[in-house]
Amino acid sequence: MENLVYLFTCFLSCVIIARLMFQFMDDRYGRTFGNPWIYRIAAAVIVVIVTLVNLKRSTLWNIGANFLVFGIVSFIFYEDKRGRRYWRVLESECFFLMIALSEGVGVFGIDLLMEGLSLMPEDAVISSSIEVAFSKLVLVFFYYALVRRLWKKDYKQSRTQVFLYLVMFIYGMVNILMLAIAVTRKADYFLFCANLGCVIFANLYLFYTLKVEDEKSGMEYQIAMMKQQESLQYGHYERQREKYGKSIEVLHDVSKHLRSIEELYRAGMTDKAMEYTRQIGGILKPLVPENYSDNPMLNILLADRKQAAEGSGIRFVVKVESTGFGFLEPVDVTTLFGNLLENAMQAALQCSGERYIRVHIRNYNEMLAIRIENSVEKEVKIKNGKPVSADKKGTGIGCLNVERCVEKYGGSVLYKNGDGKFYSDVILNR
């Protein structure tokens, strides 16, 4: 019976470790094969192999078997864009060492707790099984609540979700302690194994369910980002459509305007002819974008934002000391400059004093440096390197879109305050 209990705890341990190792590799890399059954069968085979190896009760054999099987899986069954197979193997082995370390912490913690509460079972098999169960509980909490966010950038968690993870962890720990109390009175191996399995798998299921909910929330957030981007693009399109309509109207009447100016000159009314010419120039000026750069989309967007800013009483200054903007895709120009300039305009509009926006673009070594400076009424709060709006607790979708755009070009964005000014500094790799 004791050997059966030991086999059960080994099997339980291997199932949890295999589940987390495959989850780690799914998060980090792409699958080589499209059929999911290949990975399910591979996981089942690994569980059987490692469980049988564990029956030797040798730590070295156990570690060696895990290194071998998971190294093979990461090498053959997964791939990444950079094709670094050996680096992939090294990463998976390092993650297994992290798992082993967290298990050690769990074993030490439950032993310390049971000794402190005088609940340490006399039966060595029961004691070992409790240690395995609690270490796996620590491991599941360690992965889903704490570590996974380090390598999965789009893994979003609210404070409520982290709190629920903690509640489930405490719930599992209390259940294990209750089992320890029960077995100190009577060692019923079958009941013990059944309860132990239910506690661990119930927690694993709950953690996995919350993980799915986290991913769902992340997808909803990404959809919100795309909708915001779509709205920005559509607004820009509408403004250009209005300009096009005005251009057509002016072109439709241009012959009439020219005849009127010609008649005024013939009549000797030079001053009125000049005034008429200035009026026509004023109508045409907003329709012709300035050539700030060699990127037509950037020229159109800067001209559009300048007209909008000056129409709202905001001084808008553009200084471009760089060429070679061809590497920027039109959608990225709209995302980057559209969001940053929109934020700058909203901040400048709230100023009671001078209102201005300055755009400075220059070369920085082999990179492109962009600074957008604007006046602010009061210092902008910056949390975790990102500006926080006055009426919201978190950063806006626009800033997140900017971050994603900057990451695409291997660059960085920095926000900072200074003497009634706010700076958005962006570095992009060409």
C-alpha positions as CSV (number, residue, x, y, z in Angstrom):
1,M,0.0,0.0,0.0
2,E,2.8,2.4,0.8
3,N,4.4,1.8,-2.6
4,L,1.0,2.5,-4.2
5,V,0.7,5.8,-2.4
6,Y,4.3,6.8,-3.4
7,L,3.4,5.9,-7.0
8,F,0.3,8.1,-6.8
9,T,2.2,11.1,-5.5
10,C,4.9,10.6,-8.2
11,F,2.3,10.5,-10.8
12,L,0.6,13.6,-9.4
13,S,3.9,15.5,-9.3
14,C,4.7,14.5,-12.9
15,V,1.3,15.6,-14.3
16,I,1.6,19.0,-12.7
17,I,5.2,19.5,-13.9
18,A,4.4,18.4,-17.4
19,R,1.4,20.7,-17.6
20,L,3.4,23.7,-16.5
21,M,6.4,22.9,-18.8
22,F,4.2,22.6,-21.8
23,Q,2.4,25.8,-20.8
24,F,5.7,27.6,-20.5
25,M,6.8,26.4,-24.0
26,D,3.4,27.3,-25.5
27,D,3.8,30.8,-24.0
28,R,7.3,31.3,-25.2
29,Y,7.4,29.6,-28.6
30,G,5.3,28.5,-31.5
31,R,4.3,24.8,-32.0
32,T,6.0,23.0,-34.8
33,F,3.1,20.7,-35.5
34,G,-0.5,21.8,-36.0
35,N,-2.2,18.6,-34.5
36,P,-2.8,19.2,-30.8
37,W,-3.0,15.4,-30.2
38,I,0.7,15.1,-30.8
39,Y,1.4,17.3,-27.8
40,R,-1.2,15.5,-25.6
41,I,0.4,12.2,-26.4
42,A,3.9,13.6,-25.8
43,A,2.8,14.9,-22.4
44,A,1.3,11.6,-21.5
45,V,4.4,9.7,-22.5
46,I,6.6,12.1,-20.5
47,V,4.4,11.6,-17.4
48,V,4.7,7.8,-17.7
49,I,8.5,7.9,-18.3
50,V,9.3,10.3,-15.5
51,T,6.9,8.6,-13.0
52,L,8.7,5.3,-13.6
53,V,12.1,7.0,-13.2
54,N,10.9,8.5,-9.9
55,L,10.3,5.0,-8.5
56,K,14.1,4.7,-8.3
57,R,13.9,7.4,-5.6
58,S,17.0,9.1,-6.9
59,T,17.2,12.9,-7.2
60,L,19.9,12.7,-9.9
61,W,17.9,10.2,-12.0
62,N,14.8,12.4,-11.6
63,I,16.5,15.6,-12.6
64,G,18.3,13.9,-15.5
65,A,15.1,12.4,-16.9
66,N,13.3,15.7,-16.8
67,F,16.2,17.5,-18.4
68,L,16.3,14.9,-21.2
69,V,12.6,14.7,-22.1
70,F,11.8,18.4,-21.9
71,G,15.0,19.3,-23.8
72,I,13.9,16.9,-26.6
73,V,10.4,18.4,-26.6
74,S,11.6,22.0,-26.8
75,F,14.1,21.1,-29.5
76,I,11.7,19.1,-31.8
77,F,8.2,20.1,-31.0
78,Y,8.6,23.9,-30.8
79,E,10.1,26.7,-32.9
80,D,10.6,30.4,-32.8
81,K,11.2,33.1,-35.4
82,R,14.9,33.4,-34.6
83,G,15.4,29.6,-34.9
84,R,17.6,29.4,-31.8
85,R,17.0,25.7,-31.0
86,Y,19.8,25.3,-28.5
87,W,18.9,28.5,-26.7
88,R,15.3,27.2,-26.5
89,V,16.5,24.0,-24.8
90,L,18.6,26.0,-22.3
91,E,15.6,28.2,-21.5
92,S,13.4,25.2,-20.8
93,E,16.0,23.6,-18.6
94,C,16.4,26.9,-16.7
95,F,12.6,27.0,-16.2
96,F,12.7,23.4,-14.9
97,L,15.3,24.5,-12.3
98,M,13.0,27.3,-11.3
99,I,10.2,24.7,-10.8
100,A,12.6,22.5,-8.7
101,L,13.5,25.6,-6.6
102,S,9.9,26.5,-6.0
103,E,9.1,22.9,-5.0
104,G,12.0,23.0,-2.5
105,V,10.5,26.1,-1.0
106,G,7.1,24.4,-0.8
107,V,8.6,21.4,1.0
108,F,10.5,23.5,3.4
109,G,7.5,25.7,4.1
110,I,5.0,22.9,4.8
111,D,7.5,21.0,7.0
112,L,8.1,24.2,9.0
113,L,4.3,24.8,9.3
114,M,3.4,21.3,10.3
115,E,6.2,21.2,12.9
116,G,5.1,24.5,14.3
117,L,1.5,23.3,14.6
118,S,2.6,19.8,15.8
119,L,0.9,18.2,12.9
120,M,3.9,16.3,11.4
121,P,2.6,12.7,10.6
122,E,4.6,9.9,12.0
123,D,4.0,7.9,8.8
124,A,6.9,8.7,6.4
125,V,4.8,8.0,3.3
126,I,2.0,10.3,4.4
127,S,4.5,13.0,5.3
128,S,6.3,12.7,1.9
129,S,2.9,12.8,0.1
130,I,1.9,16.0,1.9
131,E,5.2,17.6,1.0
132,V,4.7,16.7,-2.7
133,A,1.1,18.0,-2.7
134,F,2.0,21.3,-1.0
135,S,5.0,21.8,-3.2
136,K,2.8,21.4,-6.3
137,L,0.3,23.9,-4.8
138,V,3.1,26.4,-4.4
139,L,4.3,25.6,-7.9
140,V,0.9,26.3,-9.5
141,F,0.5,29.5,-7.6
142,F,4.1,30.5,-8.5
143,Y,3.6,30.0,-12.2
144,Y,0.1,31.4,-12.8
145,A,0.0,34.3,-10.3
146,L,3.6,35.5,-10.3
147,V,6.1,34.2,-13.0
148,R,4.0,33.9,-16.2
149,R,3.8,37.7,-16.7
150,L,7.6,37.9,-17.0
151,W,7.7,36.3,-20.5
152,K,4.1,36.8,-21.7
153,K,3.8,40.5,-22.4
154,D,0.1,40.5,-23.2
155,Y,-0.7,38.6,-19.9
156,K,-2.9,41.1,-18.0
157,Q,-4.0,40.6,-14.4
158,S,-6.1,42.8,-12.2
159,R,-5.6,43.1,-8.5
160,T,-8.8,41.2,-8.0
161,Q,-7.5,38.3,-10.0
162,V,-4.2,38.1,-8.1
163,F,-6.3,38.2,-4.9
164,L,-8.4,35.3,-6.1
165,Y,-5.2,33.4,-6.9
166,L,-4.0,34.0,-3.3
167,V,-7.4,33.0,-1.9
168,M,-7.3,29.7,-3.8
169,F,-3.7,29.0,-2.6
170,I,-4.7,29.6,1.0
171,Y,-7.8,27.4,0.5
172,G,-5.6,24.6,-0.8
173,M,-3.1,25.0,2.0
174,V,-5.9,24.8,4.6
175,N,-7.2,21.6,3.0
176,I,-3.8,20.0,3.1
177,L,-3.5,20.9,6.8
178,M,-6.9,19.4,7.5
179,L,-5.7,16.2,5.8
180,A,-2.6,16.2,8.0
181,I,-4.8,16.5,11.1
182,A,-7.0,13.6,9.9
183,V,-4.1,11.3,9.1
184,T,-2.4,11.9,12.5
185,R,-5.4,10.1,14.0
186,K,-5.9,7.4,11.4
187,A,-3.8,6.5,8.3
188,D,-6.4,5.7,5.7
189,Y,-4.3,5.6,2.6
190,F,-7.1,5.4,0.1
191,L,-9.1,8.3,1.6
192,F,-5.9,10.3,1.9
193,C,-4.9,9.8,-1.8
194,A,-8.5,10.7,-2.9
195,N,-8.6,13.9,-0.9
196,L,-5.0,14.8,-1.9
197,G,-5.8,14.4,-5.6
198,C,-9.0,16.3,-5.4
199,V,-7.4,19.3,-3.6
200,I,-4.5,19.6,-6.1
201,F,-6.4,19.0,-9.3
202,A,-9.3,21.3,-8.1
203,N,-6.7,24.1,-7.5
204,L,-5.0,23.4,-10.9
205,Y,-8.4,23.6,-12.6
206,L,-9.3,26.8,-10.8
207,F,-6.0,28.4,-11.6
208,Y,-6.3,27.3,-15.2
209,T,-9.8,28.7,-15.4
210,L,-8.6,32.0,-14.1
211,K,-5.8,31.9,-16.6
212,V,-8.3,31.6,-19.4
213,E,-10.3,34.5,-18.0
214,D,-7.1,36.5,-17.8
215,E,-6.4,35.7,-21.5
216,K,-10.0,36.7,-22.4
217,S,-9.5,40.0,-20.6
218,G,-6.3,40.5,-22.5
219,M,-8.0,39.8,-25.8
220,E,-10.8,42.2,-25.0
221,Y,-8.1,44.8,-24.1
222,Q,-6.4,44.2,-27.5
223,I,-9.8,44.6,-29.2
224,A,-10.2,47.9,-27.4
225,M,-6.8,49.0,-28.7
226,M,-7.6,48.1,-32.2
227,K,-11.0,49.9,-32.0
228,Q,-9.1,53.0,-30.7
229,Q,-6.7,52.7,-33.6
230,E,-9.5,52.3,-36.1
231,S,-11.2,55.4,-34.7
232,L,-8.0,57.4,-35.0
233,Q,-7.5,56.2,-38.6
234,Y,-11.2,56.9,-39.5
235,G,-11.0,60.4,-37.9
236,H,-7.9,61.2,-40.0
237,Y,-9.6,59.9,-43.1
238,E,-12.7,62.1,-42.5
239,R,-10.6,65.2,-42.1
240,Q,-8.8,64.5,-45.3
241,R,-12.1,63.8,-47.0
242,E,-13.3,67.2,-45.9
243,K,-10.1,68.8,-47.2
244,Y,-10.6,67.1,-50.5
245,G,-14.2,68.4,-50.7
246,K,-13.0,71.9,-50.1
247,S,-10.3,71.5,-52.7
248,I,-12.9,70.4,-55.3
249,E,-15.0,73.4,-54.4
250,V,-12.1,75.8,-54.8
251,L,-11.0,74.2,-58.1
252,H,-14.5,74.4,-59.4
253,D,-14.6,78.2,-58.9
254,V,-10.9,78.9,-59.7
255,S,-11.6,80.2,-63.2
256,K,-14.2,82.6,-61.7
257,H,-11.8,83.8,-59.1
258,L,-9.1,84.4,-61.7
259,R,-11.5,86.4,-63.9
260,S,-12.5,88.5,-61.0
261,I,-8.9,89.3,-60.1
262,E,-8.2,90.1,-63.7
263,E,-11.2,92.4,-63.9
264,L,-10.1,94.2,-60.8
265,Y,-6.6,94.8,-62.2
266,R,-8.0,96.1,-65.5
267,A,-10.2,98.5,-63.6
268,G,-7.1,99.8,-61.8
269,M,-8.3,98.5,-58.4
270,T,-5.0,97.0,-57.5
271,D,-5.5,97.1,-53.7
272,K,-8.7,95.2,-54.0
273,A,-7.1,92.7,-56.4
274,M,-4.3,92.1,-53.9
275,E,-6.8,91.6,-51.1
276,Y,-8.8,89.2,-53.2
277,T,-5.5,87.3,-54.0
278,R,-4.7,87.1,-50.2
279,Q,-8.2,85.7,-49.5
280,I,-7.8,83.0,-52.1
281,G,-4.4,82.2,-50.7
282,G,-5.8,81.9,-47.3
283,I,-8.4,79.4,-48.6
284,L,-5.8,77.3,-50.5
285,K,-3.1,77.3,-47.8
286,P,-4.7,74.8,-45.4
287,L,-5.3,72.4,-48.4
288,V,-1.6,72.2,-49.3
289,P,0.5,70.2,-46.8
290,E,3.9,71.5,-46.0
291,N,6.8,69.3,-46.9
292,Y,8.3,68.6,-43.5
293,S,9.9,65.4,-44.5
294,D,10.2,62.8,-47.3
295,N,7.2,60.8,-45.9
296,P,3.9,62.0,-47.4
297,M,1.8,60.5,-44.7
298,L,3.8,62.3,-42.0
299,N,3.5,65.6,-43.9
300,I,-0.2,65.3,-44.2
301,L,-0.7,64.4,-40.5
302,L,1.6,67.2,-39.2
303,A,-0.2,69.7,-41.4
304,D,-3.6,68.4,-40.2
305,R,-2.7,68.6,-36.5
306,K,-1.1,72.0,-37.0
307,Q,-4.3,73.4,-38.5
308,A,-6.4,71.8,-35.7
309,A,-4.0,73.2,-33.0
310,E,-3.9,76.7,-34.4
311,G,-7.7,76.7,-34.8
312,S,-7.8,76.0,-31.0
313,G,-5.4,78.8,-30.1
314,I,-2.4,76.5,-29.7
315,R,1.0,77.5,-31.2
316,F,2.3,74.5,-33.3
317,V,6.0,74.4,-34.2
318,V,7.6,71.7,-36.3
319,K,11.4,71.2,-36.7
320,V,12.6,68.3,-38.8
321,E,16.4,67.8,-39.1
322,S,16.3,64.3,-40.6
323,T,15.6,62.5,-43.8
324,G,14.9,58.9,-44.6
325,F,11.5,58.3,-43.2
326,G,10.6,55.6,-45.7
327,F,11.0,52.8,-43.1
328,L,7.9,54.1,-41.3
329,E,4.7,52.5,-42.5
330,P,1.7,54.9,-43.0
331,V,-0.4,53.1,-40.3
332,D,2.5,53.4,-37.8
333,V,2.9,57.2,-38.6
334,T,-0.7,57.6,-37.7
335,T,-0.5,55.5,-34.6
336,L,2.7,57.1,-33.3
337,F,2.2,60.8,-34.1
338,G,-1.6,60.7,-34.1
339,N,-1.8,59.5,-30.5
340,L,1.1,61.6,-29.1
341,L,-0.1,64.8,-30.7
342,E,-3.7,64.1,-29.6
343,N,-2.5,63.8,-26.0
344,A,-0.4,66.9,-26.4
345,M,-3.4,68.9,-27.7
346,Q,-5.7,67.8,-24.9
347,A,-3.0,68.8,-22.3
348,A,-2.3,72.2,-24.0
349,L,-6.0,73.0,-24.2
350,Q,-6.3,72.9,-20.4
351,C,-3.5,75.5,-20.0
352,S,-4.6,79.0,-18.8
353,G,-1.3,80.5,-20.0
354,E,0.7,79.9,-23.1
355,R,-0.5,77.0,-25.2
356,Y,2.0,75.4,-27.5
357,I,3.2,72.2,-29.1
358,R,6.7,71.6,-30.5
359,V,7.7,68.7,-32.6
360,H,11.4,68.1,-33.1
361,I,12.6,65.2,-35.3
362,R,16.3,64.5,-35.8
363,N,18.9,61.8,-36.4
364,Y,20.4,60.1,-33.4
365,N,23.4,58.0,-34.5
366,E,21.7,55.3,-36.7
367,M,18.3,56.0,-35.1
368,L,15.5,58.5,-35.4
369,A,14.8,60.7,-32.4
370,I,11.4,62.3,-32.0
371,R,10.5,64.8,-29.2
372,I,7.0,66.2,-28.7
373,E,6.9,69.0,-26.2
374,N,3.7,70.6,-25.0
375,S,2.6,73.1,-22.3
376,V,0.7,71.7,-19.3
377,E,-1.3,73.3,-16.6
378,K,0.0,71.0,-13.9
379,E,2.5,68.2,-13.8
380,V,1.4,65.0,-15.4
381,K,1.4,61.9,-13.2
382,I,3.6,59.1,-14.5
383,K,3.2,55.6,-13.2
384,N,5.4,52.7,-14.2
385,G,6.9,54.9,-16.9
386,K,3.6,55.8,-18.5
387,P,1.4,59.0,-18.1
388,V,-1.8,58.6,-16.2
389,S,-4.8,60.8,-17.2
390,A,-6.3,63.0,-14.6
391,D,-9.8,61.4,-14.9
392,K,-8.6,57.7,-15.1
393,K,-6.8,55.4,-12.8
394,G,-4.8,53.7,-15.6
395,T,-2.9,54.7,-18.7
396,G,-4.9,55.3,-21.9
397,I,-5.3,52.9,-24.8
398,G,-3.5,55.5,-27.0
399,C,-0.2,55.2,-25.0
400,L,-0.4,51.4,-25.2
401,N,-0.8,51.6,-29.0
402,V,2.3,53.9,-29.1
403,E,4.2,51.4,-27.1
404,R,3.4,48.6,-29.4
405,C,4.3,50.7,-32.4
406,V,7.7,51.7,-30.9
407,E,8.4,48.0,-30.0
408,K,7.8,47.1,-33.6
409,Y,10.9,49.2,-34.6
410,G,13.0,48.0,-31.6
411,G,12.8,51.5,-30.0
412,S,11.8,53.1,-26.8
413,V,9.5,55.8,-25.5
414,L,10.1,58.0,-22.4
415,Y,7.7,60.4,-20.8
416,K,8.8,63.2,-18.4
417,N,7.8,66.5,-16.9
418,G,9.8,69.7,-16.6
419,D,9.0,73.4,-15.7
420,G,5.4,73.5,-16.9
421,K,6.2,71.3,-19.9
422,F,5.6,67.6,-20.8
423,Y,8.0,65.7,-23.0
424,S,7.4,62.5,-25.1
425,D,10.7,61.2,-26.3
426,V,10.8,58.4,-28.8
427,I,13.7,56.6,-30.3
428,L,13.2,54.3,-33.4
429,N,15.7,52.0,-35.1
430,R,15.7,52.4,-38.8
